[in-house]
Amino acid sequence: LAFSRDSEMLASGSEGGQLTVWKISTGQMLRKFEKAHSKGITCVQFSKDNSQLVSASFDMTIHVHGLKSGKTLKEFRGHTSYVNSVTFSPDGHQIISASSDGTVKVWNTKSSE
């Protein structure tokens, strides 16, 4: 689970790899990513401007999702075990992930590296 920076939205990830965004004040579902990941989601975080979500999964990947487009914008691969935690850097230019493979990786949001 993750709250948006303005506390207006809540994002939830499921065991089946779905990612859902809710409007907190009404309980309305705003966006659903049916196939955000191929396995369960372990972590989700909003970008600073609330326009994107980053998610991590048991499928060993990190995905960036666009809230307006409803599409997966980027995929980062490189961990050799499931990804436990993921977050945007304060300036939004990098994504930091931690995995059960014992590594922490820093990814450039402008590329897929």
CORNORHU-V576660 format. One record per residue. N is the residue number from 0. SS is DSSP state (H for helix, E for strand, L for the rest). PSI is psi as a letter, one per 30 degrees, with the letter a starting at -180 (999 if undefined). D_CENTER is the distance of its C-alpha to the mean C-alpha in Angstrom with 1 decimal. Layout:
{{N	SS	PSI	D_CENTER} {N	SS	PSI	D_CENTER}}
This chain:
{{0	L	k	10.2} {1	E	k	9.5} {2	E	k	12.1} {3	L	l	12.0} {4	L	e	14.3} {5	L	g	17.2} {6	L	g	16.8} {7	L	f	17.2} {8	E	l	14.1} {9	E	k	12.3} {10	E	k	9.1} {11	E	k	9.7} {12	E	k	8.7} {13	L	l	11.9} {14	L	f	14.0} {15	L	g	14.6} {16	L	g	11.1} {17	L	k	10.9} {18	E	k	8.4} {19	E	k	10.8} {20	E	k	11.2} {21	E	k	14.6} {22	E	j	17.2} {23	L	e	18.5} {24	L	f	22.1} {25	L	f	22.8} {26	L	g	20.5} {27	L	k	19.9} {28	E	k	17.0} {29	E	e	15.8} {30	E	k	13.4} {31	E	k	12.7} {32	E	j	10.9} {33	L	e	13.4} {34	L	h	12.5} {35	L	e	8.7} {36	L	l	9.8} {37	L	f	13.5} {38	L	a	13.3} {39	L	k	12.0} {40	E	k	8.5} {41	E	f	9.1} {42	E	k	6.6} {43	E	k	4.1} {44	E	k	5.3} {45	E	l	7.2} {46	L	l	9.1} {47	L	e	12.7} {48	L	g	14.1} {49	L	g	11.7} {50	L	f	11.7} {51	E	l	8.1} {52	E	k	4.5} {53	E	k	2.2} {54	E	l	2.0} {55	E	l	5.7} {56	E	l	8.8} {57	L	f	12.6} {58	L	g	12.9} {59	L	g	12.6} {60	E	l	10.0} {61	E	k	6.8} {62	E	k	5.7} {63	E	k	5.6} {64	E	k	6.8} {65	E	k	10.0} {66	L	e	11.0} {67	L	e	14.6} {68	L	f	14.8} {69	L	g	12.7} {70	L	l	12.0} {71	E	k	9.7} {72	E	e	10.8} {73	E	l	10.3} {74	E	k	10.2} {75	E	k	11.0} {76	E	k	13.5} {77	L	f	15.9} {78	L	l	15.4} {79	L	g	18.2} {80	L	l	16.9} {81	L	l	13.8} {82	E	j	11.0} {83	E	e	11.4} {84	E	k	9.5} {85	E	k	7.2} {86	E	l	7.8} {87	E	k	9.2} {88	L	l	13.0} {89	L	e	15.2} {90	L	f	16.3} {91	L	g	13.0} {92	L	f	14.7} {93	E	l	12.9} {94	E	k	9.9} {95	E	k	11.2} {96	E	k	10.5} {97	E	k	13.0} {98	E	l	14.3} {99	L	f	17.1} {100	L	f	19.0} {101	L	g	19.9} {102	L	l	18.2} {103	E	k	16.0} {104	E	k	14.9} {105	E	k	14.5} {106	E	k	13.2} {107	E	k	14.7} {108	L	f	12.5} {109	L	f	15.8} {110	L	a	16.2} {111	L	h	14.6} {112	L	999	16.2}}
